[in-house]
Amino acid sequence: QVHLVETGGGLVQPGGSLRLSCAASGRIASIGLMGWSRQPPGKERELVARIGSVGDTNYADSVKGRFTISRDTAKNTVYLQMNNLKPEDTAVYYCNVYGSFGIVYWGQGTQVTVSS
């Protein structure tokens, strides 16, 4: 079992920044694709960003140029630097680990609130 713990969420004003961290622990052999998803209030979950084992990244169009995903493989940790935050970014953010056929592990979620 792999456990994911997210930290770094909170309340921020529009234009501000937050840095999310996700530490993986448990029975870990090799983690390839990791990422962040989010669920705004009353909306469906959406992909935010992903990063592969060799550092390749992709982002949702809504966060391109503002968010940066990175990872430290030695620490089994993934990060999400969020800049120029907008009220539309308000959501519960989840750290995810992917298997061959999709997401196999979820973090507990961390609340990000961008208030005007």
Summary of the structure (lengths in Angstrom):
residues: 116
radius of gyration: 13.4
end to end distance: 39.8
largest distance: 43.3
contacts: 334
relative contact order: 0.32
helix: 5%
strand: 55%
